[in-house]
Every structure is written in C-alpha cells, then in structure tokens.
C-alpha cells in the first residue's frame, strides 16, 4: 500500500492510500494504528463506519473526537 495522502479524522492527521481506500487510524483507547476502510463522500469529507482495534478490541466510533 502507498499511504501517499493525508486525511484529518477527529482532528488527527491520518495516512491514507486513495487506491485501496485504507487509512491508518489511531485507536482512541490504546493509540494502536489500525488499517480502516475510509471513503471520500460526495461533499469531499472522509467517511468510515468505525472500527474495532486490532490490539485492545475497543470500538472506535466515527464521530469520536
């Protein structure tokens, strides 16, 4: 993967690969970076459904932060 773009999610800068639609997002509980599918909406804003951390299992809501 080529994380050659940056997105701002919840006020945090995240590396993003536009080809695979994968962003590296930090867990709000343990700060582990997770690969999360993120799409750019019609309004140009990034959107994702939330994710469960690979390390600690905490659910990270898309509207947290």
N, C-alpha and C positions, 0 to 999 in steps of 0.2 A: 504494500500500500504506500501511496505517496501523500503524506499529510502536508500538502503544499499551500493550504489556505487556513485561515483562522476565523472562528466564529466566536461571538460573545453569547454565552448561555448563563443566565442567572448572574450576570455581572462578572463572569470569569471567562478569560480567553481560553479557547479550546482549539487544538489542532484538528483539521478537517481534511478528508480526502473526498473531493467532489465526484470522482469517478465511481467510488463504491458507496458514497453517502454515509461514511463512517466518521464519527468524531471521537476524540479521546476526551472523555468527561470524567472529572474527579468526583468520587463518592462524597456526599455531604457528611457521612458518618466517619469514614476511616481515611479519606483522601487518596484511595487507590484509583489509578486511571483505568477506565473501562472503555472498551470499544462499543459505541452505541450508534445505531442507525438514526441519522438525522436528515430530514428533508427540508428544502427551502420552499416555503409556502408561496402562494400567489402574490402575497404582499411583500415578499423578499425576506421575511423573518424565518429563522430556523425553527423547526417543529420536531418534537420527538415525544414518544408515549411514556417516557420514564424508563427506568431500568433497575434491575436488582444487581447489586455489587457482586462481582466475582469473588471478592475476598471475604467480606463480612456478611453478605446476604441482605443488607439493608435496602429497602426500596427507596429510590430517588425519584421523586415526583418532578415532572417537567416544570411545574410552577414554583418549586422551591427556590429560594434565593431571590 
